Amino acid sequence: MPFAVGYVELAEDVRVAAVLDLGELDSLDDIRIGMPLSVAAGPGVPRARPITPAEERS
C-alpha cells in the first residue's frame, strides 16, 4: 500500500514530519503543497489527513 510522508506546518511556524493518511483521496496525485490537514498524535509518528470542506469552514 503506497503512503506519503510530509512536513506539516502548524500554528506559529512549527513543522512536524507526519504520515499522510490519504484514504479519502483518489490518488497520490491529489496531494498538493498548502492543502489543509488535520494532525493527530498517536503511537509512532504523527498522522495527518486532509480535512473536508465542512471541517475547514468550522
N, C-alpha and C positions, 0 to 999 in steps of 0.2 A: 504494500500500500504506500503510495507516494505521500510525502509530507514536506512541509516547508518550515524553516526556522528563520526568524527575522528579528530585527530590533524594533521594539515598540516604544514610542515616545509617550511618556506620561506627563502629568502636570509638572510644572516648574522645571522643564527640560531634563527630567530624569529619563534615561533609556534603559530598557531591560531586554535581554535576549529571551525569546519565547517561542514555543512550538505554536505554529498557526493551525488551529483546528478549522479545516475548510469544508466540513461536511455539507454546509448549505450552499457552497459554490459549485458551479458545474464543472470547472476545471482549474488547473493551476494558472491558466491564462487570465483568470478573473482577479488575481492578486494585483494590487496596484499600490504604489507609494502614496501615502496620505489617506488610505482608506480607514474609516472609523472602526475601531476594535474595542472589545471588552476583554480585560485581562483578569484571570483568576489564578491565585496561588494554590498549589497542591503538592503532592509528592513529586519530587524531581524538579524540573524546570517549570516556570510559569507557562500557562497556556493562554493563547489569545484566539478570539473568534470574531468574525465580522458581526457587527451589530445590525439589526434590522432597521428600516426607516422609522418604524414606530418607536423603537428604543432610542433612536437618535433624537426624535422630537421631544421625548420626555425628560 
